[in-house]
Amino acid sequence: MITDNKGAIIQVNDAFAGICGYSRDEVLGKNPRLFSSGRQTKEFYASMWHDLNKNGHWYGEIWNRRKNGQIYAVKENISSVFDVQGKPLHYVALLSDITLAKEHESELDHSAHFDALTNLPNRTLLADRLNQAIVQCKRKKQLLALVFLDLDGFKIINDTYGHLAGDQLLIATANNMQQTLREVDTLARIGGDEFIALLVDVGDMTACVPLFNRLLVAAAMPEPFNDVTLQVSASMGITFYPQTEEVDADILIRQADQAMYQAKLTGKNRCHIFDVALDNLTRSHNESLESIGNALAAGEFVLYYQPKINLRQGKIIGAEALIRWQHPDKGLLAPADFLPFIENHTLSIDIGKWVINTVLTQIECWHASGLNLPISINIGARQLQQDGFFECLRTLLAAHPTVKPGDLEMEILETSAMRDLNKVSELIENCREIGIYFSLDDFGTGYSSLTYLKRLPVKQIKIDQSFIRDMLHDTDDLAIVEGVLALAAAFSLEVIAEGMETTQHGEMLLQIGCDLAQGYAIAYPMPAAELESWASTWKPDTSWLDRPSFMRDDLPLLFANAEHGAWINAIENYLNSNFDTPRPNNLNCRFGNWLNTQNPDKRINLQAILPLHQQLHKLAAELIDLHAEGHTKAAFASFAELKSLQDTLLQTLKLLIQEKWK
């Protein structure tokens, strides 16, 4: 095609007429706008003329319209022909019909982006649209939902009625689900009987619920096939974007996939929303397991040792080995920072073996330097109940022939024993026969049962530190400690208290009949290198030595301090913050009942305590009544007197206790 410099057609050949459908006479003098399809923009033509004027030629593709109205594509090369002065005389266009090539290209593009069976977008196109949707969410502060659908029972349809039935059901189900979505949403088939729905700008999570339910209904619609009716349901996993942490398209698909499997596990034909917090926790847990395994391989774990003492005799009777993690970045980590992660993992067995072997090696070193102390170690439930634990223990002992079995002690939790009481009982008995004894650790915090004391051949009960720590001020804790001691005596078991943090704790333990203890008041856990020098210089508190125990009938005298102290504190809180009214504590309190059984004529201090005790209870009752009636200022005015009476009573009690020791 040749035009003049105004764009009017002055010549075409037969091939041109064959392409556009116009004869030569029909186009001569006409402008090429005659062939415009409307698909090109004004900007397109402006760019074309810019190149022609600047460079003298233009090359590209244009969609034109034939005489019969059919759209066709041409590849066109336009060149300018200039006069001697360099001005355009006319333009020559060489063009070829590429419609068939463009149609084939379109077919290839469609097959690359759409599912051949359902004509839905495939995984490739979904990924592109999902990435675009993520960008839009960021820009417009919108929320999108990604739904992973898997058809329940589709395999049965295929196996029973054949693939033709399965294909027809897939097509029908895809159409039904597509009709429930908005035009802006995307439903893609990503393989087999799996679909993904991308829902953009959904408002909020609650607003999506009706749409999710409609998808479930659409997926479960029956489809006739020959003389049968085909029907399945769908399990749906759902995740949302954005999240607290940035995620990409692949992670969103994995999240929705995981949620779909949860829907399958919980009964199918339902939705399950992906729990981001739980997933973060799981990933964190897995990362922690990997770090702990690497730490074991790198030798980053160390053992600290906390001495155990016979308070009454002032003697060191052993030590407990406590694991620590010497973390290269975080410093020394306590067991609570890493042991919970491996409680039900095989790593607990590997670390348990490392602890046993390290303790046996350390005992050999101490023996060589003259220090002979039994060392106790904590055994976890998984390690304790693994097959071959006893044989493994004997193998480790055989590798350290200078260590006597009695030098190694085991501590187990109640919860470890309860999982298989018969197996654990047999194991403890086998260990006892070779000289290794067991303690029941943290007694009272789990599922304490007389069955344990009857069935488990342990040597010792270890009272949990939570009861010891507050027993000076909490009568319930003190009663628990005293009760455990009585229970242990009935079963002829030793008792050791852990968590003894002050000298006064030691005094109370001795007075209620507990001679063995460990805790900060004795020593903090220390590296092995420090224990030997500590043992050679340690001296017991003189208040512990030969301190007598109270007779059981006189224990209320010891309880009086904690009992009345807690009661007075409750009254003060009541006056200050209008807490619940303190429970009644009349003259028949535990200490009051004990007073009634004593003969006041025989003890001078007891004669002084009786009126003090009565006056304290009377004044306390008056304060509570005043506050209840709205006379709080008057109640506070008398509270100082109540505190003074309490101090006097407790001081007199101290003298009475000293009198009972004589």
LUMFIFI-976617 format. One record per residue (C-alpha): x, y, z; residue in one letter. Coordinates in steps of 0.02 Angstrom, whole numbers, plus 50000, padded with zeros to 5 digits. Example, Ala and Ser with C-alpha at 12.3 -4.5 7.8 and 13.67 -1.06 7.14 Angstrom:
2
506154977550390a 506844994750357s 
//
This chain:
662
500005000050000m 500665017149949i 499975033950010t 500385051749973d 501095063350105n 499305067350162k 498925048950193g 497785046050044a 497985028849964i 498725030149788i 499165011949754q 498834994249819v 499204977249743n 498124961849724d 498784953749885a 498194968949982f 496454967449907a 496444948949950g 496834952650132i 495644967150167c 494224962250050g 494174979149963y 494534981249777s 495864993349714r 494555005649654d 493655005249823e 495185011049920v 496075023049804l 496015040649875g 495415034250043k 496345035950207n 496955019850293p 495765024350434r 494525014850327l 495254998750397f 495265003950581s 494634990650702s 494495002350850g 495704991850950r 497155004150937q 497115019851043t 497505037750991k 499135036251085e 499615021250978f 499425031150816y 500285046350891a 501795035550933s 501785027950757m 501825045150672w 503145051150792h 504295036950737d 503915039850554l 504315058350564n 505865055750669k 506615039850596n 505775038350428g 505065021250464h 503925011650583w 503704992950615y 502354984150717g 500724974850727e 498994982150697i 497254975050712w 496214980150559n 494444976750500r 494014968350334r 492634974450220k 491494960850292n 491804967350468g 492984953350521q 494444958550632i 496164952950572y 497964955950622a 499354962150510v 501204964450532k 501634980950449e 503234989750398n 502995008050345i 504395018150264s 504455036550214s 504995041650038v 505795058950036f 506065071949900d 507735080549864v 507365092950000q 507075079250130g 505205081350141k 504035066050135p 503315063049962l 502345047350007h 502335032150120y 502555013850072v 501795000350185a 502254981850171l 501034971150269l 500614952950295s 499094944350372d 499604936050537i 497844932250599t 498094913450601l 499744915350697a 498914926950822k 497464914850845e 498684900650873h 499644911450995e 498024915151086s 497624896651094e 499344892951164l 499144906951291d 497434900251342h 498074882551362s 499524889251466a 498364898551584h 496714889151585f 496194871651633d 495754861351479a 494284852351561l 493364865851659t 494054881151567n 494454888651737l 496094897751770p 497494885651811n 498864886851942r 499954898251834t 498594911251805l 498024909951986l 499784913752046a 499844929251936d 498144935451994r 498564931652176l 500174941752165n 499204956252088q 497884954852225a 499224955552360i 499924971552284v 498164978852277q 497854974152459c 499414983352512k 498994998752409r 497155000052452k 497204992552629k 496014978752579q 495774960852639l 495794945452528l 495284927552566a 496064912252487l 495004896352490v 495734879152455f 494374866552407l 494544847752393d 493054837152341l 492594823552467d 492244806552391g 492734811052212f 493884795952194k 492414784452232i 491434792552089i 492884789851970n 493184771952024d 491324767252022t 490654776051867y 492224779551765g 493184794951711h 491814801551598l 490684802951749a 492084810951850g 492434823651713d 490614828351697q 490474830551885l 492034841551889l 491364852751750i 489664854451834a 490414857652006t 491594870651935a 490144879651851n 489084879052009n 490474886252117m 490914899351985q 489134905851989q 489234909352177t 490734920952155l 490824939152103r 491584944551937e 493124951252027v 493464934452110d 494424919952033t 494034901352042l 495484890651981a 495694871951960r 497454867252013i 497364848551981g 496254833252003g 494804837752116d 495674852752196e 495114870652171f 495644887552241i 494514902652255a 495314919952267l 494114932352345l 494704950452338v 494144965452441d 493074954752557v 492784967952691g 493084957652847d 493184939352897m 491404938652963t 490694945252800a 491474930452707c 490534916952802v 488954917152693p 490034915752536l 490984901052610f 489344892452649n 488714895552471r 490294887552401l 489994872152509l 488194871052447v 488724873452265a 490064859852279a 488774847652347a 487454850252211m 486924833752129p 487324830451946e 486334817851840p 487374805451739f 486504792251635n 485314783951757d 486224789051918v 486464804952018t 488244810152059l 488574820252216q 490074824852322v 490454837652458s 491944848952486a 493204851952625s 493794870052628m 495324878052702g 495364896952716i 496714909652749t 496734928652742f 497934942352688y 498694953352756p 499364945052913q 500434950953058t 501974944752967e 502254947252780e 501904931652676v 501954928352489d 500754919352372a 501564902252394d 501424903252584i 499584908352573l 499214893152464i 500124881752586r 499164889252732q 497484886452646a 498024868752600d 498464864852783q 496794871852841a 495904861052711m 496694845352785y 496084850752956q 494324851952884a 494544834252816k 495134827752985l 493674835653079t 492324827552973g 492354834652794k 490994845352711n 491534860252814r 492694875352823c 494244877652930h 495124894352947i 497014893752955f 497664898453128d 499144910053098v 499614910853283a 499624891853298l 500654890153140d 501924902753205n 502004892953366l 502284876653271t 503644884253162r 504464891753316s 504374874853402h 505194866153254n 506544879353245e 506854877153432s 507024858353411l 508304860953274e 509274873253382s 509274861353530i 509884846953422g 511284857853354n 511734863353531a 511904845253587l 513024841353439a 514074856953473a 514304852953659g 513394868453721e 512494859853866f 513264859954040v 512764853054209l 512604863154369y 512504854654538y 511434859754688q 511914852154857p 510704842454967k 510874844155156i 510364835255315n 509904851055412l 509854843155583r 511574835255565q 512334849055459g 512984836555330k 513054836555141i 512134821055082i 512224823254893g 511854834954748a 510614836354606e 511264838354428a 510334852154335l 510564855054149i 510944872254077r 511194878353898w 512724889253872q 511964898053723h 513244907153614p 512114922453594d 510884922153740k 512054916653879g 511644903654010l 509854897253988l 508844888454124a 507974871654090p 506274880054075a 506904889353922d 507204873553818f 506674857153901l 504794859653869p 505144859353682f 505874841653687i 504704833853815e 503864822453687n 505284821853562h 506674809253537t 507914823053578l 507414820853760s 508134803153753i 509774809153674d 509974823153801i 509504811253942g 510904799353890k 512114813953883w 511614819054061v 511874801554131i 513564799454047n 514144816854099t 513634813854281v 514514796954286l 516094804954215t 515984818954344q 515764806654488i 517364797854432e 518284814454434c 517664818654609w 518114801254673h 519884803954611a 520004820054714s 519214812454869g 517434819254855l 516114805654870n 514344812154842l 512824803354770p 512164813354621i 510344813254570s 509724816554394i 508004820254323n 507304807054205i 505964812454082g 504434802054042a 504944797753864r 506684792153915q 506044782454065l 504774772553965q 505784769253809q 506124751053771d 507844746153827g 508094760153955f 508714748154090f 509934739653971e 510564756553911c 510824761954092l 511824746254130r 512904749253976t 513284767054032l 513714761054207l 514864747654136a 515824761254043a 516204769354213h 516764754554321p 517374765054468t 515624772254495v 514544762054613k 512694761154563p 512244769254730g 513184784854678d 511844788154547l 510044792254595e 508534795454484m 507124808054505e 505484805654412i 503894815954404l 502204808954455e 501564812454280t 502964801654208s 502464786954316a 500604787754285m 500734784154098r 501184765954125d 501234762354310l 501614743854292n 503074746554173k 503824760554278v 503614750554439s 504524735754362e 505924747054298l 506174755254468i 506244738054550e 507554732054425n 508604747654458c 508434745354646r 509124727754631e 510744734554558i 510844748554687g 510044763454597i 508654771854695y 507244783254638f 506414798854709s 504664804854666l 504974822954615d 503804837954635d 502634827654743f 500934835554763g 500894845554601t 500284832254481g 499034818454512y 499624813354686s 498894796754732s 499174784154869l 499304771654726t 501004778854681y 501664776754857l 500964759154863k 501494753154690r 503104762554655l 504624756054751p 505394773354772v 506544777954914k 506114796154934q 504774809454909i 505294826754855k 504084840454910i 503854853354774d 504604870554803q 502944879254772s 502324872754941f 503964876155033i 504164893854970r 502544900655047d 502314889255197m 502874902555321l 501384913455271h 500134901455195d 499314889155314t 498684878555170d 500444875955103d 501084872355278l 499684859755304a 500134851255138i 501964849855186v 501524842755357e 500284830655277g 501584824355152v 502784821355296l 501484811155389a 501074801455229l 502914797755198a 503134791655377a 501684779555353a 502554772155199f 504314772855277s 504954784855144l 506264798555157e 505694816355124v 506724830555053i 506094848355030a 506644858454880e 506554877354869g 507164881355045m 507564899655019e 507834906655195t 508524901355363t 506754902555434q 506164889755307h 507484877855375g 506924880755553e 505104877355510m 505544861655412l 506504854655560l 505114858755681q 503824849255577i 504994834455555g 505854836955385c 507744835255401d 508274834855217l 508234850055104a 509004859354957q 508794877254903g 509544894554892y 509704895955082a 510994881955067i 511764885154896a 511314890354720y 511644877654582p 513484878854535m 514674872154402p 515554855854443a 517214864854465a 516514874954611e 515624861154707l 517194853254778e 517844869554856s 516084873954917w 515914857055003a 517554859655096s 517054876655167t 515164875855192w 514494877755369k 512674875155420p 511664888555509d 511794885755696t 509904887455716s 509674871155620w 510834860055719l 509954848055838d 508344858055826r 506964846955897p 505384842355805s 503684846155875f 502504832655928m 501064831355804r 499824837155937d 500814853255960d 500944857955775l 499524870855789p 500744881155891l 501844882455735l 500354885655623f 499784900355728a 501074912355653n 500584908955472a 498734907055512e 498524923655603h 499714933055489g 498714928355334a 497084932655421w 497674950055475i 498304953555298n 496594948655229a 495764961055348i 496944974955292e 496564971355108n 494714971655150y 494864988855229l 495944995755088n 495094988854933s 493424982454992n 493924964754943f 492844950154994d 492514949455181t 493864938955266p 493224921855310r 492774920255494p 494214916055609n 493434914555781n 494184908255942l 493954890555877n 495344892755748c 496634878855740r 497724887655868f 496224891755978g 495704873555981n 497474868856032w 497444881756173l 495854874056241n 496754857256261t 498204864656362q 498354867156550n 498734885856572p 499234883656754d 500824874456705k 501544887356583r 501754905756621i 501804910656436n 500214900956401l 499314911156535q 499804927156443a 499274920556272i 497474916256317l 496854934356345p 497924940756200l 497134928156081h 495384932556139q 495694951256125q 496434949355949l 494904940155883h 493694952055967k 494524967655895l 494644959855721a 492774956055722a 492404974055773e 493474980955629l 492584970155501i 490874975755567d 491374994255565l 491934993355384h 490374983755333a 489304997555410e 490255011155317g 491355017055462h 492985013655371t 493965027955453k 493535021455626a 494055004055572a 495735010555509f 495975020155672a 495925003655768s 496934993555641f 498604999255714a 498044992255882e 497614975855795l 499354974855719k 500134978455887s 499124964655968l 499674952855830q 501514956955858d 501324954356045t 500444937756019l 501764931355899l 503184936756014q 502354927756159t 502124912456048l 503984912756011k 504354912256198l 503124898056219l 503984888256080i 505664890856165q 504874884956327e 504274868956243k 506044864956186w 506694864756365k 
//
